[in-house]
Amino acid sequence: DASAAGAGGSGDITAEAVDSHLNMLRPAIEGYGGKVLVKSVESNYRCTVQYKGPPPLAKGIQAAIRDRFPTMSQIEIEMLP
């Protein structure tokens, strides 16, 4: 199950797993006219996310990823135009 990847530090964290986890935030983000896309996950600790929407929600996205994938120490948000 890809959505469980990284749960106890076992297995690789995939972009698909992070994207699936962000599904819980998508309705709120889209409600503000925004969108979020997982661009890449590298070495189980670095994630790049493309985001369009209110800046405070970007902090929530980072917190949600960090909470679900604690080994993810670098979460970069690229703002989309």
C-alpha positions as CSV (number, residue, x, y, z in Angstrom):
1,D,0.0,0.0,0.0
2,A,1.8,3.1,-1.2
3,S,-0.2,5.4,1.2
4,A,1.4,3.6,4.1
5,A,5.0,4.1,2.8
6,G,7.2,5.8,5.3
7,A,4.8,5.2,8.2
8,G,7.3,3.7,10.6
9,G,10.4,4.7,8.7
10,S,10.0,1.5,6.6
11,G,10.0,1.6,2.9
12,D,10.5,4.5,0.5
13,I,8.3,7.6,0.7
14,T,7.0,8.2,-2.8
15,A,5.5,11.2,-4.5
16,E,2.3,9.2,-4.8
17,A,2.2,8.6,-1.1
18,V,2.6,12.3,-0.3
19,D,0.1,13.2,-3.0
20,S,-2.4,10.8,-1.6
21,H,-1.9,12.2,1.9
22,L,-2.6,15.7,0.6
23,N,-6.0,14.7,-0.7
24,M,-7.4,15.5,2.8
25,L,-6.3,19.2,2.3
26,R,-7.3,19.5,-1.4
27,P,-11.0,20.5,-0.8
28,A,-9.9,23.4,1.5
29,I,-7.1,24.5,-0.9
30,E,-9.4,24.4,-3.9
31,G,-12.1,26.3,-1.9
32,Y,-9.6,29.2,-1.8
33,G,-9.0,28.9,-5.5
34,G,-5.7,27.1,-5.0
35,K,-4.0,23.9,-6.0
36,V,-1.2,21.7,-4.8
37,L,1.0,19.2,-6.8
38,V,3.8,17.0,-5.5
39,K,6.7,17.7,-7.8
40,S,9.3,15.3,-6.3
41,V,10.4,13.2,-3.3
42,E,14.1,12.5,-2.9
43,S,15.9,10.1,-0.5
44,N,12.9,10.0,1.9
45,Y,13.8,13.4,3.4
46,R,13.3,16.0,0.7
47,C,10.0,16.9,-0.9
48,T,9.1,19.6,-3.4
49,V,5.5,20.7,-3.7
50,Q,4.1,23.2,-6.2
51,Y,1.4,25.3,-4.7
52,K,-1.0,28.1,-5.7
53,G,-3.2,29.8,-3.1
54,P,-3.0,31.8,0.1
55,P,0.4,31.7,1.7
56,P,-0.8,30.6,5.2
57,L,-2.1,27.4,3.7
58,A,1.4,26.6,2.4
59,K,2.5,26.3,6.1
60,G,-0.3,23.9,6.7
61,I,0.8,21.8,3.7
62,Q,4.3,21.6,5.1
63,A,3.0,20.7,8.6
64,A,0.7,18.0,7.2
65,I,3.6,16.4,5.2
66,R,5.9,16.6,8.2
67,D,3.3,15.1,10.5
68,R,2.6,12.1,8.3
69,F,6.2,11.6,7.1
70,P,8.5,12.5,10.0
71,T,11.7,11.7,8.1
72,M,10.8,14.5,5.6
73,S,13.2,17.2,6.9
74,Q,13.2,19.4,3.8
75,I,9.8,20.4,2.4
76,E,10.1,23.0,-0.3
77,I,7.1,25.0,-1.6
78,E,7.3,26.3,-5.1
79,M,4.7,29.0,-5.6
80,L,2.8,28.7,-8.9
81,P,1.7,31.9,-10.7
